[in-house]
């Protein structure tokens, strides 16, 4: 990922420092075209999948929440931190995901740390995909520190998962945790096979749907919905920082499990509650997702268009059917050169280098929004083709 640039050669380090890393935070607005350093750039690196961060309904909801409740709750959910907004969002999400209960966290990252070490206790095991998001990695390490066991299996390799499961004590508690849509490559977990293995070895399953909600499943309801396995997945974790155009996280599942987490999770008990504006924004985004499910189709059509045309131009594109379209470059220096060319020519993407990705998998991680228009996509393709020829990639 970009934050690993300090390992690059001096010239590459200076290149990246001069373009993008610090200055990217001067970006204005969150549409398909943004302003960075005062110039217009097509955004092909945002997780704003349905294009809702600038939607009038979402912005109005945030403003009204600040006017009514102020800017913060000044306490945890157990003190001054529970508003009617929190209860409403938890109730609405439980209905949306067709599950019994939902619990909010202040960030998506915190959700994994609030759930995994709370449930995986002494002599239990958490079994994790090697490519899981950093928040899951942190949560599993916390569980291990609390005398739980940790096992990892090869990325999305269900044969290796079964091999790993077969070596664990039969009488131990087991929680399999995986991204639903993997944030780097955009692949979807092989959930049907995972459920089969979980049943065979008496394990529970938790899926992180950060990059799945609003992207796959019926009406954007995520990974379990995509495979019609809602009743087989025990817990679904997610975030509000992508499709829901806000900040915060959640876990959805059986009411008795959610209640246990609510009363025993230090990450929840000792953290300040999600702010009124954040919760109101997520509620407004949920309104739009429910009322306009066609946005999900628009998003996937845009991503598929880019995936198809990038491959036709000769790029090595990881196959998938989500909003994430990674273009493999395969070398750190070439990756930075390509990123700079794209940025200088008006296209922003995310560059991933080693050790953020394995050697040979250095990539331009592009991601798309429902609000990208064809002219935006065609310009991205045009600049990509020029960049690929410039550095000898195609």
Secondary structure, 3 states (H helix, E strand, C coil): CHHHHHHCCHHHHHHHHHCCCCHHHHCECCCCEEEECCEEEEECCCCCCCCCCCCHHHHHHHHHHHHHHCCCCCCCCCCCCCCHHHHHHHHHHHHHCCCCEEEEECCHHHHHHHHHHHHCCCCCEEEEECCCCHHHHHHHHHHHHCCCEEEEECCCCHHHHHHHHHCCCCCCCEEEEEECECCCCCCECCHHHHHHHHHHCCCEEEEECCCCCCCCCHHHCCHHHHCCCCCCCCEEEEECCCCCCCCCEEEEECHHHHHHHHHHCHHHHCCCCCCHHHHHHHHHHHHHHHHCCHHHHHHHHHHHHHHHHHHHCCCEECCCCCCEEEEECCCHHHHHHHHHHHHHCCEECEEECCCCCCCCCCEEEEECCCCCCHHHHHHHHHHHHHHHHHCCCC
